[in-house]
């Protein structure tokens, strides 16, 4: 699946770019898992390892990690790099629904 197909796969898609060697990314893993669980099919949550998905990271201009990008109907509506609380991340996605 291409990056453009991923971001258009659902009306609302949250993409996290991460790397397994990144300590901040490791800290965000359980946060993203909980957000994904709480959204339960209302929005797509996709995690892309930049080492395995370099082209997608380049297309999204995800130069730092972790980077979160929220899309609605295939268009970027929000972006943040670095750590974020579960509450703030969930609120941001829910505001796009």
Secondary structure, DSSP 8 states (H G I E B T S, - for coil): --HHHHHTSSSEEEEEEE-TT-HHHHHHHHHHHHHHHHHTTSSEEEEEETTT-HHHHHHHT--SSSEEEEEETTEEEEEEES---HHHHHHHHHHH-
